[in-house]
Amino acid sequence: MAQVKETAGVVARQGPPTEVAWPGWVRRVATSDWTLRLATFVVFIGVWEWYGRSTNTVTFSSASRTWDALYELTTSGKLWDAWRSDFGIMFTALSLAAVLGVTLGFLLGRFSTLDKFFEPIFNSLFMTPKVALLPIIALWMGFQFNAKVLLVVLFSFFEIFFSVRNGVKVTDAEYINVARAYMIPEGMMLRKVIAPASLPYVITGLRLGLLQGMVGLVLVGFFLENNGIGGLISRESSEFKMHTTFAAMISVMFFGVAVNSSLRFLERRIAPWNVKGAT
């Protein structure tokens, strides 16, 4: 018993084990978001490279071969040729989807009678797989530019519309009551009260619409006229050229990340209260 007490006394005098006093900048770097993201990226590339080198090149490709293929597609102009027509389709379709989605979202979100009348129609169209409409679109409009724009619009519109409509519906009632107390006309209320309050939902809808529009853009290359980035992916994969297939897919990812980052920058500029504290 005496020996136990003596040991406890020694531990008590020594106190808790001391921690290594790392410099502040080391702790900040080790716990920063960008450090964690970079570490995740490095691990992902390493696993991809290892698995790509240990498997059949007919069904998979390593990261290094994919990068070489991306460089070759870019320098040869083949990647640009694939994207050139798709840029026009994407810009036209997203512009139409944004105008229609934001306009109808504000109207149906503000006026409940219109919302109740059109809600079954929009919900039915939203729940219909867009790919199922491809044969009808091709029959009505052919396989060219207009058919591709329509399909991408169908993919993008509903994400924008429902985001904006729900944003208008949840606008703080206090703002509207104050505006009514000052006898503000409905048109001015939409522009000065509801529109600014719903702006974050508009940006979110545009980002979701972009994501779905990218899906539609790739699909039109698969099922309609076999060109564009979707056609390039389809042709290369049918020939079992997985390195160029992955390279084309990475270009789609780069394009989506670039546009999404641009929308996030726009959101920080025009609605900073919605992204306060975001990285």
C-alpha positions, 0 to 999 in steps of 0.5 A: 500500500505504501508503495502504491501511495508513493507511486501516486505521489510521484505521478501527481508531482510530475503532472500531466504529460506535456504536449509538443508546442507546435508553432501556430502556423504549423497548426493552422496549416495542418487543420486548414480546409485546403490542406485536407482537400489537397491531402484527399486529392493526392490520396485519390490520384495515388489510388487511381494511378495504382489501380490503373496500372494493375488492371486491364487497360481495356476497361480502365486507365491510370491517372498518368495515361489519362492526363497524357490523353487530355494533353493530346486532345487539347493540343490537337484541337480535338477536344475544342472541336467537341466542345465548340458546338456544345458551348452554344447549346449550353448557353442558349439552353441555360439562358432560356431555362433561367429566364423561364424558371425565374419568371415562373418561379416568382409568379407561382411562388407569389400567387397561390392561385396560379400555383395550385392550378399549374402545380399538377402539370409541373410536378408531372413533367418533373417526375417524367424521366427526360430521357423518355422524351427523347424519341418524341423530341427527335420526331418533332424537331429532328436531331440537330441544334433545336432538339438538343437545346430543348432537351437541355432546357427540360433538364435545367428548367425544373431545378431553377423553377422549384428553387425560385418558387420555394424561395419566394414562398418562404420569404419572411412575412414581416417584410411583406407586412411592412411593405403592405403597411406602407401601401407599396404596389405589388410590382414594387414589392416583387422587385424591392422586397421579394426579389432580394430576399429570394436571390440566394434561392435563384443562385442555388437554382441556377447552380442546380440547373447547371448540374442537370443541364450538364447531364442533358448535354452529355446525353444529347451527344449519346442519343441524338446527333453523335457529336459534341463532348457526349459524342466524343465520350461515346465514340472513344468508349465504344473503341475501348480507348479508356484513357481518352474517354476519361480525359473527355469526362474530366473536361466535363468536370472542369467545365462544370467546376468553372461555371459553378465557381463563377456562380458562387463568386456571383453569389458572394458579390450580390448576396454576401449575407447568404455565404457569410463565413463560407470558404 
